[in-house]
């Protein structure tokens, strides 16, 4: 019997399970195999990000309209039994929530709603496989993997050992070495009996800790996790928002009995997230044509696969600028008034992609106060004020991202160029992974209520005091009593501290594609091994393979072609 292990049963583990049996059913469904799934959570299929038991204050940052691309699972026929099809996310929704008109406001529901879909999808396949003795689920954490004589030996947290011929690793966020700053904060908190939260999730950990309502709470980071924490500290503690304008989501904040009076976010650059367009009609302003996407695809693919040599990432900047300059010209009166031609716009766009601090009358100044820029971008997302060039570029990038993620997987390029592409994509996420307008209107409601203090958003000086931390920016000073880190760990393999990864590194089974990136993998997901070890059936899919692939944090990528590539190769090995 061929023994296969899937370690980590979030969305990618679910997708790997589905894809494996779909491919198997088309080839040799009689094969004697067994899949063992390892998952510490009691809600398989969801992963931490979409766990069904998380707070309602954690929202999706992808629209339900975009989730139409989360396709369903076809029916699977194996031996003498079958596994029923499972619907796409859109078809799973209630009828009244499907296929909304273009002028309807985009929906960004709580993340656990998507988690319910994923968990139901998992149960619909696993229940059948378990009954037929083709799969088993172990509710435990794997801590070590070794390899000897064509067999993997793995050990879980209870010291139970298992043996497998094939392993696919589909684990998500892993803890990394704490930065010097966080280590100092942790020690300072212990020495002075203060509260510091190194991880924002689950937000329940924060809400379950007694915090004085008079305390001033600092949040390190100004991204999506900060918004989740902000909502947890307000709505999650009994506060509420009243929408005063249904067409713009402008809101007023009301305190609750347990809500804090002061929230202070800050980051290295102080730049806020940028809201997505409020509906499909406005989003269509920024949508590339089919031919533009096709050109983008061929350009990226030719360079990623080595048929065209490059020494830098100007190929990516130029092809984005080609599309964005055309779209910005076509915006006409919807854009900031200008007399630039396509060539001149192209230069501004590539300059801005090279340096986000590049200044131009068409670009929203990043040195504005954060509240000014938030208001400006809200109005652009609503279609109520002229669109800046940077907002246009960010939305165009979002539409190009799925193609970039697909065509730039496993590129045959120098590591430095791969790292630069990933860095530029990460910088774009302030726009392309932006939150809904409603989230930003809630932020502004808190600013107007003097609860959310943005005076220290841009890299303040921080000093230790016995009562907390003193933030200083210019002439402004504020004492923070509780500190929350909302900056999530990057998937830098050599910094990861989880036992399973440390064991793979110490046993010389994995290596990084770049010192600041993840595991080096082949197109089929199999790890690229050190020279001293022969090829083995260990595959890594998802976040820890960042560098070999990009787009590792996108839910749609969990069900993409990379998972199917692994499944096809795994079935061939069988």
N, C-alpha and C positions, 0 to 999 in steps of 0.2 A: 504493500500500500504506500502510495506517495503522500508524504506528510508535508503540508504547507502551513506556514504561520503568517497571519496578518497581525502585525503589532501596532495597535492604535486603531480604534474603530469609530473615528469621527467620519465626516463626509467622504474623505479620501479612502478610508478603510472600507466604507460602505460601497463606494464606487469600484474599488478594486475587487471586492467580493462579487458584485454584480457582473462586472466586465469579464472576470475569469469564467464564470459559469455560462455567460452568453457565448463567449468564444469556444468554450469546451463543448457546448451543445451543438455547435456547427461542425465539429471535427470528430472527436471520439468520446461520446457521452458515456460509454461503457467503462471507461478507465477507472481503476480502483484508486480513489484519492480521498483525502480528508483534509479539510481546512480548519485550523484552530485559530480563533480570534481572541486576541488579548486586549482587554479594555478595563481600566480601573473604574470608570464611571458606570452607574447603574442605568444610564440613559444612552444606550449605544446608537450610533448613527449621527449624533449631533456634534460631538466635540465640545470643547469648553465654550467656544464663541457662540454656539447656538443651543446651549443646554436649555432644556425646557423648564428648569427650575430657577432660572435667573430672574432678576427683577424686570418688571415691565418698563423701567426707566432706561434700559439698554435697548436702543433702536437700531434697526438695520440702516446702513448708509448706502444701500443699493435699492432702487425703486422696485416695487412689485412689477412694474411694467418691464424693467430690464430682466427680471427673473423669468420672463416668458421663454428665455433661452435655456432655462434649466429643464431639459427634456426628460421625459418619463423613461421607464424601463420596459423593453419589449417582453412579451411572454417568452419563457424559456422551457424547452422540452428536453428532458433528460431521462434516459432509460424508460421506465414504465410510468413516469410521473411528470407533472409540469409545474412550473412556477408562474403564477398569474402576472400579467403586466401591471405596472404601477404608473399612474398618470403623471404628466408634467406638473410643475408647481402651479402654473396658471389653471390647468384643468382641475387640479385638486381644490382650488379656491371655491367658495360658494358662487353660484351663477352670477349674483349681483355684483361680485367683485372682479369678474373676468372681463377683459377687453373693454375697458373704460374709454370714453371718447377722448380725443386729443386735448380738449380744453379742460378735462377733469384734473384736479390736483393729484400729482403723483403721491402714492402711498408709501410710507416708510414705517411699517409696523414694528412692534417689539421683536427682538431677535428670537425669542423663544417660539414665536409663531412659525418661523421657518424651521426651528428645531422640531416642532410637532410633525411637520411634513417629513423631515429627515428620519425621525424615529419611527414613524408609521411605515415609511418606505423600507427601513431596515427590517422591522418585524415581519413585513410581508414576504421577504425572501428567506430570512433566517429561520423562521418557524418551519417552513417546508424542508429546508436543508437539514435542520436538526432532526426532524422526524425521520428523514431518510438516512440519517447517520452519515451525512456528508460534511457536516460542520458542527463545531462545538464552540461555545463562548466561555472564556475563562475571565472571571471578574477579578483581575489582579494586575499588578505593574511589573513589567519585565525590567530587571536591573543589570543583567549581564548577558553577553553573547560571545561565544568562542567558536572556533571552527577547526576541526581535526578530521582528516581522512574522509573528506566529502560529506561530513555531517556537521550541522550546527548544534551546539549545546547551549541552551539558554536557561537562565535561572531567574525566578521571580522574587518578589519582596519577602516571601515566606521561606525562601531557600529551596522551593520545589524546582526540580530540574526537568527539562523536556528536550527531545531530540527532533530535528526537522531536516529535510533535504532542501527545502526552499523557504526563504523568509522575505517578506516585503515589509518595510518599515514605513508606516504612515502616521507617525506622531507629529503633533503640531508644535506650538510654542514650548520651548524648553528653557529652564533657568540658566542664566549665564553668570559669569563672575561679576559681582557687584562693582560698580565704578567706585573710584576713591571717594567721590562726593557722597554716594549713598552709604558707603561703609562709615564715613565720618558722621553722617546724620543718624545712623543706627546707634552708634556708640554714644553720641550726644543725647539721644532720646533715652537710652538705658541709664546713663549717668544722672539724668535730671528728671526721670519719671515722666517722660513726655510720650505722646503717641506719634509714631511715624509708620506709614504704610508703604512698604516697598513695592507692592503689587496692587493695582486698582481693582482687580477682579479676584473673587466675586465681590461686588460692592456690598454684599450682605456683611462681610467682615468689618467694613467701615461702619455700617448702620448698627451693627450689634455692639459696637464699642461705645461706652458712655462718653459723650463729648459735650462739654458745657456749651450752651447756646450762645454764650458771650464770646466763645473762642473764635479766633480768626484762623481760618483754614487755608493753608497754602497748597496749590496743586502744581507740581513740576510737570510741565508739558502743556501744550495748547492745541492738542489734536482731538481726534474722535473719542479717545478714552477719557480725556478731560471733560468732554460734554456729558458722557455717561455718569461720571462722578458728580458733576454739577447738578444733574437731574436727581441723582440719588440723594444728595444733600438738601434738596428742595422738595420735589414731589415725594421722594422716598421718605421724608421726615414729616409729612403732613402739610407741606406747602402746596400751592396750586397756581396755575396760570389761567387767566380768563382771556380768551381771544376777543379783542375789541373790534377787529376788522377781519371778516371772514375771507376777504379776497387777498389779503396780504399776510394773514396770521399774526399781525401785530398784537401784542399781548400785554397784560398787566399782571404783576406778580403779587401773590398774597402769602404772607408768612403763616407758618403753622406753629404749634406749641413747641415742637422739637427742632425747628429749623435754625440753622446758624445765621448770624447777622453779617458774616463777612467771609467771602471766598476770593482768594487772590491767586489767579493762574499766572505762570511765567514760563518762558522758554528761552532758548539761546538766541532766537531772532525776533520773537514777539509777533510773528505773522499768524493771523487766525486762519482757520479753515474757511473755504469758500463754498457757499451753498450751490447746489445743483439747480438748474432751471426748474421752475415750479410745475411745469406740465410738459406733455409731449409736443405741444404746438410750439412752445418757445425752444425746447430742446432741438427741434427740427432746424432751427436757424443755424445750428452748428454741425449738422450732420454732413459728412463728406459724401460725395456721389459714389456709386458702385465702382465706376472707373477709377476714381481717386484711391479708393481702398485697394483695388486690384494693383494699381501702380505702386502703392505703399507696400503691399505684400511682396511683389516681385523684387523691389529694391532691397527690402530687409532680408528676404530669403537668399538672394544672390550673394550678399555680403556675409551673412551668417554662415552659409555653407561653403564659403571660400572661393566661389567662382569669380568674385570681384575683390581685389585686394584693397584694404584701407589701412591707414595708420592712425586714425582718430575717429571720433563719432560725429563728424560733420555730415556724414551720409544721413543720419537720423534727423539731425537738426534741419537739414535742407529739405528733406521730403515732408516733414511736418510744416515747415515754412511755406512750401508750395501750396499745401492744402489750406492752411490757416489764412494766408494772404488773400487767396481767392474768396474764401468765405467772408473775411472781414470786408472786402470790397463790396460783396453782394449784400451785406447788411444795410448798406446805404444810410438812410436817415436813422436807423436803429443804432448805429455806431457813433462814437465821438466824431464830431465834424472834422474832416481833414481833406487834404488834396493829394494824398500819397498815391502813387501808382503801385502795381504789384511788386515791382523790383525794390522799391523803397520800403514797402512793408516787409518784404522778405528779409532785408538787412536788419530791420528793427527786431523782427521775431528771432532771428538767429543770435543776435546780440543778447536778447533777453534770455533765451535758452542757455546761453553761455554764462550769463551773470544776471541773476534775478534782481540785483540792485540797479541794473541798467535803467536810466531815466529817459523818459520821452513823454511828450504831452498825451500820447495815446495810451500810456500805461499808468495804472493806478499807483500812486507813490507809496512805497512800502514804509517810508518814514513818517507817514501820517499817524496820528493816534489810532490805536487798534479799533476803537469804537467808531471812528470816522470811516475806516475801511470796511468794517462789518456792515454798516448802514449802506454804504455805496454798493457793495456786492449783493446785498439783499435786494436792492432796487433793480440791479441788473438781472438777477435771477427771476424777478417778477416781470421783467420786460417793461419797467416803468422809468428807466433812465438809460442814457446812452451806454452802449456796451464798450468797455475798455478792451484794448487789444489783448492784454494778458488774460482776461476772463475768456475771451474767444479762444485763445490758444489752449487754455486748460480744458475747455469742453471738447475741442477738436481732438486733443490728446486722449481724452476718455473714450471717444468713439474709435480711435485707432488702437487702443490698448489691446483688445482681444486679438487682433491681427499681429501686433508686436509680440505678444506673449507666445503665440503659436509659432511664428516664423523665426523667432530668435531663440528657440530652445536648442540646447546643445550646440552652440555656435563653434565653428572652427576658427577662432580668433584669439589673439593674445589676451591673457587674463586681464591686463590693464584696461583694454577696450571694453571687455565684458563688464568689468566693475564700473566703468564710466557710464555705460548705458543704464545699468541698474541704478546708479546714483541719480541720473537725470530722471528716470522714471519715478524714483522715490520722491524727488523734489516736486514732480508734477502732481503727486497725490494730494497736495493741499487743495488743488482744484478738482482733479479727476475722481478722487475718493470723497468728495465733499459731502457734508450732511444736508438734510432737508432744510428748506427755508424756515420751517417752524422751529427747528433747533436754534437757529441763529436769532430768530425773533425772541425766543425765550431768554437767550443770552442778553439781548438788548433790554428786555424787561427787567432783568436782574441788575443791569447797569443803572437803569433809571431808578430802581428801588434802592440804590446804594448798597447792594449786597455783593455784586460782582465788581471787584476793583481791578481795573485794567492798567493802573498807573505803573505797575511793575512788570508788565508783560514782557518787556524786551531786556532779558539778561541782567537782572538786578544784582547788585552786590549783596552778599549774604554773610551775616556774622552770627556766631553762637551767643545766646544769652541763656541764663538759667531758666527763664520762662518760655524759651522757644528759640526762634530764629528772627533776626532783624533783617528785613529787606530794605534796601536803599537804592533809589533811582533818581538821580538829579537831586532836587530839593525834597523829594518825598521819602518818608520813612514809615514803616509799618512793622509791628511785631506779630509774628506768626506763632500760634500756640500748638497747632497740629499740622503735620506735613504729610502729603499724599503724593507718591510718585505715580504719574500716569504715562510715563514713557515706557513702551514695551520693548523687551529685549530684541535686538537684531539677531538673525540666525547666523552668527559667526561661529563656525564649527569649533575653532580652537578656544573659544571662550565659554562653550556650553559646559554646564556643570552636572547635568543629569547622569546618574550612574550608567545607564545603558550606552550613552555616547562615549563616556570616558572609557568604558570597557572595550568598545570597538576600536577606539584610538590606541589604547594600550596594547591591544592584540594585533595592531597593524593591519586591520581589516578595512579601514576607511581612511581617506585623506581629503583635504580641502582642495577645491578648484582654485582658490585664491585665499591668501591669508586672512582676508576680511569677509569671506563668503562661506558657502556651505559645502556639502559633500560633492565630490566629482562623480557624476553618473553618466552612463551611456544613454542613447536615445530610448532604449527599452527599460530604463530605470535602474539597470544593474550598475553597481558601483564600479568605478575605474580604480583598480587595485594597485597597491604598491608593487614594484617589480618583483619582489621576493615571493609573491603569492600568486598561484594560478587562478584562473577565472573561477568564480564561485557564484552560486545562485542567491546572492543577497541584493535586493533592490531597495531603493529609497525614493519615495514619491512625496512631493510637497515641500514644505517650508525648509527642511534641512538640506534640500538639494539646490537652494538658491545660488545662482551663479551658473550652474548647468542649465537651469530653467529660470524664468522670471515670471512675475505675476503669481507668486506663491500664496498670497493672502486673499485672492479672489475666490469666492464661493463657486462661481461658474467653472473655474479651472479645476476644481475638485472632480468634476464630471467630464473633463475634456479628453483630448486625444492622447495625452501622456499616459493616462491610466490604461487606456485601450492598448497602447503600445506595449506596456508591461504585460498585460493579460495575454496578448498574442504570443509574446516570447515565452512566457511561463508555460502556456499550453504546448508550445513547440518542444520545450525541454522535457515535458512529460512524455 
